[in-house]
Amino acid sequence: MGHNVELGRALGLTGEQLGLLEGDGWKESPLFSAREKAVIRWADEVTKLTAKGNDFAFEEMKKHFTTRQLVELTFVCGMWNLSGRVAEALHLVVEPPGGRIAFQAKDMR
């Protein structure tokens, strides 16, 4: 999960929650709300290019988010996937060794 671990910690996720996100443990965990689970599921589906075929994931998102929020969250997932795919294809080093980005929670809310 790399950078996402630092982002998650900066946003208040616990080590246990981060561990659950590395597999499917989050699906049954009481450590995530129904709203959080909807977003995690949606991000997985968008990333795997299977969102169109998962009516359950789409309906769960519509329960917890406005249409505008759903569109914005989908764009964010798409943009992160795009940047990762471009970097991988071009053999880019996201950060030089030892040059980590210091994420600040205040910058992400």
The first five atom37 places (N, CA, C, CB, O) and aatype in JSON, in Angstrom:
{
  "aatype": [12, 7, 8, 2, 19, 6, 10, 7, 1, 0, 10, 7, 10, 16, 7, 6, 5, 10, 7, 10, 10, 6, 7, 3, 7, 17, 11, 6, 15, 14, 10, 13, 15, 0, 1, 6, 11, 0, 19, 9, 1, 17, 0, 3, 6, 19, 16, 11, 10, 16, 0, 11, 7, 2, 3, 13, 0, 13, 6, 6, 12, 11, 11, 8, 13, 16, 16, 1, 5, 10, 19, 6, 10, 16, 13, 19, 4, 7, 12, 17, 2, 10, 15, 7, 1, 19, 0, 6, 0, 10, 8, 10, 19, 19, 6, 14, 14, 7, 7, 1, 9, 0, 13, 5, 0, 11, 3, 12, 1],
  "atom_mask": [
    [1, 1, 1, 1, 1],
    [1, 1, 1, 0, 1],
    [1, 1, 1, 1, 1],
    [1, 1, 1, 1, 1],
    [1, 1, 1, 1, 1],
    [1, 1, 1, 1, 1],
    [1, 1, 1, 1, 1],
    [1, 1, 1, 0, 1],
    [1, 1, 1, 1, 1],
    [1, 1, 1, 1, 1],
    [1, 1, 1, 1, 1],
    [1, 1, 1, 0, 1],
    [1, 1, 1, 1, 1],
    [1, 1, 1, 1, 1],
    [1, 1, 1, 0, 1],
    [1, 1, 1, 1, 1],
    [1, 1, 1, 1, 1],
    [1, 1, 1, 1, 1],
    [1, 1, 1, 0, 1],
    [1, 1, 1, 1, 1],
    [1, 1, 1, 1, 1],
    [1, 1, 1, 1, 1],
    [1, 1, 1, 0, 1],
    [1, 1, 1, 1, 1],
    [1, 1, 1, 0, 1],
    [1, 1, 1, 1, 1],
    [1, 1, 1, 1, 1],
    [1, 1, 1, 1, 1],
    [1, 1, 1, 1, 1],
    [1, 1, 1, 1, 1],
    [1, 1, 1, 1, 1],
    [1, 1, 1, 1, 1],
    [1, 1, 1, 1, 1],
    [1, 1, 1, 1, 1],
    [1, 1, 1, 1, 1],
    [1, 1, 1, 1, 1],
    [1, 1, 1, 1, 1],
    [1, 1, 1, 1, 1],
    [1, 1, 1, 1, 1],
    [1, 1, 1, 1, 1],
    [1, 1, 1, 1, 1],
    [1, 1, 1, 1, 1],
    [1, 1, 1, 1, 1],
    [1, 1, 1, 1, 1],
    [1, 1, 1, 1, 1],
    [1, 1, 1, 1, 1],
    [1, 1, 1, 1, 1],
    [1, 1, 1, 1, 1],
    [1, 1, 1, 1, 1],
    [1, 1, 1, 1, 1],
    [1, 1, 1, 1, 1],
    [1, 1, 1, 1, 1],
    [1, 1, 1, 0, 1],
    [1, 1, 1, 1, 1],
    [1, 1, 1, 1, 1],
    [1, 1, 1, 1, 1],
    [1, 1, 1, 1, 1],
    [1, 1, 1, 1, 1],
    [1, 1, 1, 1, 1],
    [1, 1, 1, 1, 1],
    [1, 1, 1, 1, 1],
    [1, 1, 1, 1, 1],
    [1, 1, 1, 1, 1],
    [1, 1, 1, 1, 1],
    [1, 1, 1, 1, 1],
    [1, 1, 1, 1, 1],
    [1, 1, 1, 1, 1],
    [1, 1, 1, 1, 1],
    [1, 1, 1, 1, 1],
    [1, 1, 1, 1, 1],
    [1, 1, 1, 1, 1],
    [1, 1, 1, 1, 1],
    [1, 1, 1, 1, 1],
    [1, 1, 1, 1, 1],
    [1, 1, 1, 1, 1],
    [1, 1, 1, 1, 1],
    [1, 1, 1, 1, 1],
    [1, 1, 1, 0, 1],
    [1, 1, 1, 1, 1],
    [1, 1, 1, 1, 1],
    [1, 1, 1, 1, 1],
    [1, 1, 1, 1, 1],
    [1, 1, 1, 1, 1],
    [1, 1, 1, 0, 1],
    [1, 1, 1, 1, 1],
    [1, 1, 1, 1, 1],
    [1, 1, 1, 1, 1],
    [1, 1, 1, 1, 1],
    [1, 1, 1, 1, 1],
    [1, 1, 1, 1, 1],
    [1, 1, 1, 1, 1],
    [1, 1, 1, 1, 1],
    [1, 1, 1, 1, 1],
    [1, 1, 1, 1, 1],
    [1, 1, 1, 1, 1],
    [1, 1, 1, 1, 1],
    [1, 1, 1, 1, 1],
    [1, 1, 1, 0, 1],
    [1, 1, 1, 0, 1],
    [1, 1, 1, 1, 1],
    [1, 1, 1, 1, 1],
    [1, 1, 1, 1, 1],
    [1, 1, 1, 1, 1],
    [1, 1, 1, 1, 1],
    [1, 1, 1, 1, 1],
    [1, 1, 1, 1, 1],
    [1, 1, 1, 1, 1],
    [1, 1, 1, 1, 1],
    [1, 1, 1, 1, 1]
  ],
  "atom_positions": [
    [[0.81, -1.19, 0.0], [0.0, 0.0, 0.0], [0.86, 1.26, 0.0], [-0.93, 0.0, 1.19], [0.35, 2.33, -0.33]],
    [[2.11, 1.18, 0.34], [3.03, 2.28, 0.2], [2.58, 3.61, 0.77], [0.0, 0.0, 0.0], [2.36, 3.76, 1.97]],
    [[2.43, 4.58, -0.12], [2.05, 5.93, 0.28], [0.68, 5.95, 0.96], [2.04, 6.85, -0.93], [0.41, 6.81, 1.79]],
    [[-0.16, 5.03, 0.6], [-1.51, 5.03, 1.15], [-1.51, 4.77, 2.65], [-2.35, 3.98, 0.46], [-2.42, 5.22, 3.35]],
    [[-0.52, 4.06, 3.16], [-0.42, 3.84, 4.6], [-0.19, 5.17, 5.31], [0.74, 2.84, 4.93], [-0.85, 5.47, 6.31]],
    [[0.72, 5.96, 4.79], [0.98, 7.27, 5.4], [-0.24, 8.17, 5.3], [2.19, 7.94, 4.74], [-0.58, 8.88, 6.25]],
    [[-0.9, 8.15, 4.17], [-2.12, 8.94, 4.01], [-3.18, 8.49, 5.01], [-2.67, 8.81, 2.58], [-3.8, 9.32, 5.67]],
    [[-3.38, 7.19, 5.12], [-4.37, 6.66, 6.04], [-4.09, 7.04, 7.48], [0.0, 0.0, 0.0], [-4.99, 7.44, 8.21]],
    [[-2.84, 6.92, 7.88], [-2.46, 7.3, 9.25], [-2.69, 8.79, 9.49], [-0.99, 6.95, 9.52], [-3.17, 9.19, 10.55]],
    [[-2.34, 9.6, 8.5], [-2.53, 11.05, 8.63], [-4.01, 11.4, 8.77], [-1.94, 11.78, 7.42], [-4.36, 12.41, 9.38]],
    [[-4.87, 10.56, 8.21], [-6.31, 10.81, 8.29], [-6.97, 10.11, 9.47], [-6.98, 10.37, 7.01], [-8.18, 10.19, 9.64]],
    [[-6.16, 9.42, 10.3], [-6.69, 8.84, 11.52], [-6.99, 7.36, 11.5], [0.0, 0.0, 0.0], [-7.55, 6.84, 12.47]],
    [[-6.64, 6.65, 10.44], [-6.86, 5.21, 10.43], [-5.87, 4.55, 11.38], [-6.71, 4.62, 9.0], [-4.72, 4.98, 11.5]],
    [[-6.32, 3.5, 12.06], [-5.46, 2.77, 12.97], [-4.66, 1.72, 12.2], [-6.29, 2.09, 14.1], [-4.96, 1.41, 11.05]],
    [[-3.64, 1.2, 12.84], [-2.86, 0.12, 12.24], [-3.74, -1.08, 11.92], [0.0, 0.0, 0.0], [-3.55, -1.74, 10.9]],
    [[-4.69, -1.37, 12.8], [-5.6, -2.5, 12.57], [-6.46, -2.26, 11.34], [-6.49, -2.73, 13.81], [-6.65, -3.17, 10.53]],
    [[-6.99, -1.06, 11.19], [-7.8, -0.74, 10.01], [-6.96, -0.85, 8.74], [-8.39, 0.67, 10.14], [-7.42, -1.41, 7.74]],
    [[-5.75, -0.33, 8.77], [-4.88, -0.41, 7.6], [-4.59, -1.86, 7.24], [-3.57, 0.35, 7.85], [-4.55, -2.21, 6.06]],
    [[-4.37, -2.69, 8.24], [-4.14, -4.11, 7.99], [-5.33, -4.78, 7.33], [0.0, 0.0, 0.0], [-5.17, -5.6, 6.43]],
    [[-6.53, -4.42, 7.77], [-7.75, -4.99, 7.18], [-7.91, -4.58, 5.72], [-8.97, -4.56, 7.98], [-8.49, -5.32, 4.92]],
    [[-7.42, -3.41, 5.37], [-7.54, -2.92, 4.0], [-6.62, -3.65, 3.03], [-7.25, -1.44, 3.95], [-6.82, -3.57, 1.81]],
    [[-5.62, -4.35, 3.53], [-4.72, -5.09, 2.67], [-5.36, -6.36, 2.13], [-3.44, -5.44, 3.41], [-4.84, -6.97, 1.19]],
    [[-6.46, -6.77, 2.71], [-7.2, -7.94, 2.25], [-8.67, -7.6, 2.19], [0.0, 0.0, 0.0], [-9.05, -6.47, 1.9]],
    [[-9.51, -8.6, 2.47], [-10.95, -8.38, 2.46], [-11.54, -8.27, 3.87], [-11.63, -9.5, 1.72], [-12.76, -8.23, 4.03]],
    [[-10.68, -8.23, 4.89], [-11.15, -8.18, 6.27], [-12.04, -6.99, 6.58], [0.0, 0.0, 0.0], [-12.88, -7.08, 7.48]],
    [[-11.88, -5.9, 5.88], [-12.67, -4.7, 6.11], [-14.16, -4.95, 5.88], [-12.2, -3.57, 5.21], [-15.0, -4.28, 6.48]],
    [[-14.5, -5.9, 5.01], [-15.9, -6.13, 4.64], [-16.77, -6.51, 5.83], [-15.99, -7.23, 3.59], [-17.93, -6.12, 5.91]],
    [[-16.21, -7.27, 6.76], [-16.97, -7.75, 7.92], [-16.59, -7.03, 9.21], [-16.77, -9.23, 8.09], [-17.18, -7.3, 10.26]],
    [[-15.64, -6.14, 9.15], [-15.12, -5.51, 10.36], [-16.05, -4.41, 10.89], [-13.75, -4.93, 10.09], [-16.56, -3.6, 10.12]],
    [[-16.25, -4.4, 12.21], [-17.01, -3.3, 12.82], [-16.18, -2.01, 12.93], [-17.49, -3.72, 14.21], [-16.7, -0.98, 13.36]],
    [[-14.92, -2.06, 12.53], [-14.06, -0.88, 12.6], [-14.34, 0.12, 11.49], [-12.61, -1.3, 12.55], [-13.83, 1.25, 11.51]],
    [[-15.15, -0.28, 10.51], [-15.53, 0.62, 9.41], [-17.04, 0.76, 9.38], [-15.0, 0.09, 8.05], [-17.77, -0.22, 9.55]],
    [[-17.5, 1.97, 9.17], [-18.94, 2.23, 9.07], [-19.45, 1.73, 7.71], [-19.26, 3.75, 9.24], [-18.66, 1.43, 6.81]],
    [[-20.77, 1.65, 7.58], [-21.36, 1.25, 6.29], [-20.96, 2.23, 5.19], [-22.9, 1.18, 6.41], [-20.72, 1.82, 4.05]],
    [[-20.87, 3.49, 5.53], [-20.48, 4.52, 4.55], [-19.03, 4.31, 4.1], [-20.64, 5.93, 5.16], [-18.73, 4.38, 2.91]],
    [[-18.14, 4.05, 5.07], [-16.74, 3.79, 4.74], [-16.6, 2.53, 3.89], [-15.9, 3.67, 6.02], [-15.82, 2.49, 2.94]],
    [[-17.35, 1.49, 4.25], [-17.3, 0.25, 3.47], [-17.79, 0.47, 2.04], [-18.15, -0.84, 4.15], [-17.26, -0.13, 1.11]],
    [[-18.79, 1.31, 1.88], [-19.29, 1.61, 0.54], [-18.19, 2.25, -0.3], [-20.52, 2.54, 0.6], [-18.01, 1.9, -1.47]],
    [[-17.45, 3.19, 0.28], [-16.36, 3.87, -0.45], [-15.23, 2.9, -0.78], [-15.83, 5.05, 0.37], [-14.7, 2.91, -1.89]],
    [[-14.85, 2.07, 0.19], [-13.77, 1.12, -0.04], [-14.16, 0.16, -1.17], [-13.44, 0.33, 1.25], [-13.38, -0.09, -2.09]],
    [[-15.37, -0.37, -1.08], [-15.86, -1.29, -2.12], [-15.86, -0.6, -3.48], [-17.28, -1.81, -1.77], [-15.43, -1.18, -4.47]],
    [[-16.36, 0.64, -3.51], [-16.44, 1.38, -4.78], [-15.05, 1.61, -5.36], [-17.16, 2.74, -4.56], [-14.83, 1.42, -6.56]],
    [[-14.11, 2.01, -4.52], [-12.73, 2.22, -4.99], [-12.16, 0.93, -5.58], [-11.83, 2.73, -3.85], [-11.48, 0.96, -6.6]],
    [[-12.42, -0.2, -4.93], [-11.96, -1.49, -5.45], [-12.58, -1.78, -6.81], [-12.3, -2.62, -4.47], [-11.9, -2.2, -7.75]],
    [[-13.88, -1.56, -6.91], [-14.58, -1.85, -8.17], [-14.11, -0.94, -9.3], [-16.09, -1.71, -7.98], [-13.92, -1.4, -10.43]],
    [[-13.93, 0.34, -9.01], [-13.44, 1.27, -10.03], [-12.03, 0.87, -10.46], [-13.45, 2.74, -9.5], [-11.72, 0.86, -11.65]],
    [[-11.19, 0.53, -9.5], [-9.81, 0.14, -9.8], [-9.76, -1.13, -10.64], [-9.03, -0.06, -8.5], [-8.94, -1.24, -11.56]],
    [[-10.61, -2.09, -10.34], [-10.62, -3.36, -11.06], [-11.42, -3.3, -12.36], [-11.18, -4.45, -10.17], [-11.52, -4.3, -13.08]],
    [[-11.98, -2.14, -12.66], [-12.82, -1.94, -13.86], [-14.04, -2.85, -13.86], [-11.99, -2.19, -15.13], [-14.47, -3.34, -14.9]],
    [[-14.6, -3.07, -12.66], [-15.78, -3.93, -12.53], [-16.98, -3.18, -11.93], [-15.45, -5.13, -11.66], [-18.0, -3.8, -11.64]],
    [[-16.86, -1.87, -11.76], [-17.93, -1.09, -11.13], [-19.24, -1.17, -11.9], [-17.5, 0.37, -11.0], [-20.31, -1.25, -11.3]],
    [[-19.17, -1.15, -13.22], [-20.38, -1.18, -14.04], [-21.22, -2.43, -13.78], [-20.03, -1.09, -15.52], [-22.45, -2.38, -13.86]],
    [[-20.57, -3.52, -13.47], [-21.28, -4.78, -13.26], [-21.66, -5.06, -11.81], [0.0, 0.0, 0.0], [-22.21, -6.11, -11.52]],
    [[-21.37, -4.14, -10.91], [-21.66, -4.38, -9.5], [-22.75, -3.43, -9.03], [-20.38, -4.21, -8.64], [-22.48, -2.35, -8.51]],
    [[-23.99, -3.86, -9.22], [-25.14, -3.04, -8.82], [-25.17, -2.81, -7.31], [-26.44, -3.7, -9.27], [-25.57, -1.74, -6.86]],
    [[-24.74, -3.81, -6.54], [-24.74, -3.66, -5.08], [-23.82, -2.5, -4.67], [-24.28, -4.97, -4.4], [-24.22, -1.65, -3.87]],
    [[-22.62, -2.47, -5.22], [-21.67, -1.4, -4.88], [-22.24, -0.04, -5.26], [-20.32, -1.63, -5.58], [-22.11, 0.92, -4.5]],
    [[-22.86, 0.05, -6.42], [-23.43, 1.31, -6.89], [-24.58, 1.76, -5.98], [-23.93, 1.16, -8.34], [-24.67, 2.93, -5.62]],
    [[-25.46, 0.83, -5.62], [-26.59, 1.17, -4.75], [-26.12, 1.58, -3.36], [-27.55, -0.02, -4.64], [-26.69, 2.49, -2.76]],
    [[-25.09, 0.92, -2.85], [-24.54, 1.31, -1.55], [-23.98, 2.72, -1.59], [-23.44, 0.32, -1.12], [-24.14, 3.49, -0.64]],
    [[-23.32, 3.07, -2.68], [-22.8, 4.43, -2.81], [-23.95, 5.44, -2.85], [-21.94, 4.57, -4.08], [-23.87, 6.49, -2.22]],
    [[-25.01, 5.11, -3.57], [-26.15, 6.04, -3.67], [-26.87, 6.21, -2.33], [-27.13, 5.54, -4.72], [-27.5, 7.24, -2.1]],
    [[-26.78, 5.21, -1.45], [-27.38, 5.32, -0.12], [-26.65, 6.36, 0.74], [-27.37, 3.96, 0.59], [-27.27, 7.05, 1.56]],
    [[-25.36, 6.45, 0.55], [-24.52, 7.24, 1.46], [-24.0, 8.56, 0.88], [-23.37, 6.43, 1.88], [-23.5, 9.4, 1.62]],
    [[-24.12, 8.74, -0.44], [-23.53, 9.92, -1.08], [-24.48, 10.52, -2.09], [-22.21, 9.56, -1.75], [-25.29, 9.82, -2.7]],
    [[-24.37, 11.82, -2.27], [-25.14, 12.5, -3.31], [-24.55, 12.12, -4.67], [-25.12, 14.06, -3.1], [-23.46, 11.57, -4.76]],
    [[-25.29, 12.42, -5.72], [-24.79, 12.14, -7.07], [-23.48, 12.87, -7.3], [-25.83, 12.55, -8.13], [-22.54, 12.3, -7.86]],
    [[-23.42, 14.11, -6.88], [-22.18, 14.89, -7.05], [-21.01, 14.23, -6.32], [-22.37, 16.33, -6.52], [-19.91, 14.12, -6.88]],
    [[-21.23, 13.79, -5.09], [-20.17, 13.14, -4.33], [-19.74, 11.83, -5.0], [-20.63, 12.87, -2.9], [-18.55, 11.52, -5.05]],
    [[-20.7, 11.08, -5.5], [-20.4, 9.83, -6.19], [-19.52, 10.09, -7.41], [-21.7, 9.11, -6.6], [-18.55, 9.37, -7.65]],
    [[-19.88, 11.1, -8.18], [-19.08, 11.45, -9.36], [-17.67, 11.88, -8.93], [-19.77, 12.59, -10.17], [-16.69, 11.44, -9.53]],
    [[-17.58, 12.72, -7.91], [-16.26, 13.2, -7.46], [-15.4, 12.05, -6.94], [-16.43, 14.25, -6.36], [-14.21, 11.98, -7.26]],
    [[-15.98, 11.16, -6.15], [-15.23, 10.01, -5.64], [-14.76, 9.11, -6.77], [-16.07, 9.22, -4.64], [-13.65, 8.58, -6.74]],
    [[-15.61, 8.92, -7.77], [-15.25, 8.09, -8.92], [-14.11, 8.74, -9.7], [-16.47, 7.87, -9.84], [-13.19, 8.05, -10.14]],
    [[-14.17, 10.06, -9.88], [-13.08, 10.77, -10.56], [-11.77, 10.64, -9.78], [-13.44, 12.24, -10.74], [-10.71, 10.43, -10.38]],
    [[-11.83, 10.78, -8.46], [-10.62, 10.65, -7.65], [-10.01, 9.26, -7.83], [-10.93, 10.91, -6.15], [-8.8, 9.13, -8.01]],
    [[-10.85, 8.23, -7.77], [-10.35, 6.86, -7.99], [-9.72, 6.74, -9.37], [-11.5, 5.83, -7.84], [-8.63, 6.18, -9.52]],
    [[-10.4, 7.26, -10.37], [-9.89, 7.19, -11.73], [-8.57, 7.93, -11.9], [0.0, 0.0, 0.0], [-7.67, 7.44, -12.57]],
    [[-8.46, 9.09, -11.3], [-7.23, 9.88, -11.43], [-6.05, 9.19, -10.73], [-7.43, 11.28, -10.85], [-4.93, 9.2, -11.25]],
    [[-6.29, 8.61, -9.55], [-5.21, 7.88, -8.87], [-4.78, 6.68, -9.7], [-5.66, 7.43, -7.46], [-3.59, 6.39, -9.81]],
    [[-5.75, 5.99, -10.28], [-5.41, 4.84, -11.13], [-4.65, 5.29, -12.37], [-6.68, 4.09, -11.54], [-3.68, 4.64, -12.77]],
    [[-5.07, 6.38, -12.97], [-4.39, 6.91, -14.15], [-2.94, 7.26, -13.82], [-5.12, 8.14, -14.69], [-2.02, 6.87, -14.55]],
    [[-2.73, 7.98, -12.74], [-1.36, 8.4, -12.41], [-0.47, 7.18, -12.13], [-1.37, 9.33, -11.19], [0.7, 7.16, -12.52]],
    [[-1.02, 6.19, -11.46], [-0.25, 4.97, -11.19], [0.09, 4.21, -12.45], [0.0, 0.0, 0.0], [1.21, 3.71, -12.59]],
    [[-0.85, 4.12, -13.36], [-0.61, 3.4, -14.61], [0.39, 4.12, -15.5], [-1.92, 3.19, -15.36], [1.24, 3.49, -16.12]],
    [[0.3, 5.44, -15.56], [1.25, 6.22, -16.35], [2.65, 6.09, -15.75], [0.82, 7.71, -16.41], [3.61, 5.85, -16.48]],
    [[2.77, 6.24, -14.44], [4.08, 6.13, -13.79], [4.69, 4.75, -14.01], [3.95, 6.41, -12.28], [5.88, 4.63, -14.29]],
    [[3.87, 3.72, -13.9], [4.36, 2.35, -14.09], [4.81, 2.14, -15.53], [3.28, 1.33, -13.72], [5.87, 1.57, -15.77]],
    [[4.01, 2.58, -16.49], [4.33, 2.39, -17.9], [5.61, 3.12, -18.3], [3.18, 2.86, -18.77], [6.39, 2.63, -19.12]],
    [[5.83, 4.29, -17.73], [6.99, 5.1, -18.08], [8.2, 4.84, -17.18], [6.63, 6.56, -18.01], [9.22, 5.54, -17.28]],
    [[8.1, 3.83, -16.31], [9.19, 3.45, -15.41], [9.61, 4.62, -14.52], [10.39, 2.96, -16.22], [10.79, 4.8, -14.23]],
    [[8.65, 5.41, -14.1], [8.94, 6.58, -13.28], [9.14, 6.19, -11.82], [7.83, 7.61, -13.4], [8.48, 5.29, -11.32]],
    [[10.05, 6.88, -11.17], [10.22, 6.75, -9.73], [9.38, 7.86, -9.13], [11.76, 6.84, -9.28], [9.64, 9.04, -9.36]],
    [[8.37, 7.48, -8.36], [7.45, 8.46, -7.82], [8.17, 9.46, -6.93], [6.34, 7.78, -7.04], [7.93, 10.66, -7.0]],
    [[9.05, 8.95, -6.1], [9.85, 9.81, -5.22], [11.26, 9.27, -5.2], [9.25, 9.87, -3.77], [11.47, 8.06, -5.27]],
    [[12.23, 10.14, -5.11], [13.6, 9.65, -5.0], [13.78, 8.95, -3.65], [14.61, 10.82, -5.15], [13.09, 9.29, -2.68]],
    [[14.67, 7.98, -3.57], [14.91, 7.31, -2.28], [15.22, 8.34, -1.2], [16.08, 6.31, -2.41], [16.04, 9.24, -1.38]],
    [[14.55, 8.19, -0.07], [14.74, 9.11, 1.05], [14.01, 10.43, 0.91], [0.0, 0.0, 0.0], [14.11, 11.28, 1.79]],
    [[13.28, 10.62, -0.17], [12.58, 11.88, -0.39], [11.08, 11.74, -0.25], [0.0, 0.0, 0.0], [10.34, 12.11, -1.16]],
    [[10.64, 11.2, 0.86], [9.22, 10.93, 1.08], [8.42, 12.21, 1.21], [9.03, 10.09, 2.33], [8.9, 13.23, 1.71]],
    [[7.19, 12.15, 0.74], [6.25, 13.25, 0.92], [5.73, 13.19, 2.35], [5.08, 13.19, -0.13], [5.33, 12.12, 2.81]],
    [[5.72, 14.29, 3.05], [5.17, 14.34, 4.4], [3.72, 14.8, 4.3], [6.01, 15.3, 5.33], [3.45, 15.97, 4.07]],
    [[2.8, 13.86, 4.48], [1.39, 14.18, 4.39], [0.9, 14.81, 5.68], [0.57, 12.92, 4.06], [1.23, 14.35, 6.77]],
    [[0.13, 15.85, 5.55], [-0.44, 16.56, 6.68], [-1.96, 16.41, 6.62], [-0.02, 18.06, 6.69], [-2.56, 16.71, 5.59]],
    [[-2.58, 15.97, 7.7], [-4.03, 15.79, 7.71], [-4.75, 17.09, 7.36], [-4.49, 15.3, 9.09], [-5.77, 17.06, 6.67]],
    [[-4.24, 18.22, 7.81], [-4.9, 19.5, 7.53], [-4.96, 19.8, 6.04], [-4.17, 20.63, 8.26], [-5.82, 20.55, 5.6]],
    [[-4.05, 19.22, 5.26], [-4.03, 19.46, 3.82], [-4.99, 18.55, 3.06], [-2.63, 19.26, 3.29], [-5.19, 18.74, 1.86]],
    [[-5.59, 17.57, 3.74], [-6.4, 16.57, 3.05], [-7.87, 16.61, 3.42], [-5.86, 15.22, 3.35], [-8.62, 15.74, 3.0]],
    [[-8.28, 17.56, 4.16], [-9.69, 17.6, 4.57], [-10.4, 18.71, 3.89], [-9.83, 17.74, 6.07], [-11.6, 18.91, 4.1]]
  ]
}
